């Protein structure tokens, strides 16, 4: 089993990384300002599921492959970047739909579709592989009777839960700020443009980011 000192130590380290706004936060905020709280929260769920899969793969050894192979890293990086740019373009195309008036009209995007899109973003973010691959091993107790993969999985699950909580807070906060903007057609259109641009910027930044060893 994982000891309490391991959980507290890793939890604190993971929280420091998680609370600093990164790709997941930018993606969630962009979804919130473009589509509202419901879609943003659905995107958070999908993104979290994607990160959970990434964490599980790291525990099974794929993290080492991604960390060592420039080709694998590059393929995942550009696939994720292209998908984010596509999502941003879609948000820009439909920016004139981001108005509420009576508070009921919203740009259409089903919850399940948002979950699927969030999952693709989460699982295609190569930084997820590298962060888990870099952070998990130092907190493993080699002398413990518990298998190393089991320890890594337990610690990684804690990070995933912390990420879910933090991203949900960002989604709710950004969604509430959105209400004021979308009460006006002009402000709503501007907000849709901001959300779409932020996702495109995130995708471009991901594509241009260098290799982190």
Secondary structure, 3 states (H helix, E strand, C coil): CCCHHHHHHHHHHHHHHHHCCCHHHHHHHHHHHHHCHHHHHHHHHHHHHHHHHHHHHHHCCHHHHHHHCHHHHHHHHHHHHHHHHHHHHHHHHCHHHCCCCCCCCCCCCCHHHHHHHHHHHHHCCHHHHHHHHHHCHHHCCCCCCCCHHHHHHHHHHHHHHHHHHHHHHHHHHHHHHHHHHHCCHHHHHHHHHHHHHHHHHHHHHHHHCCCCC
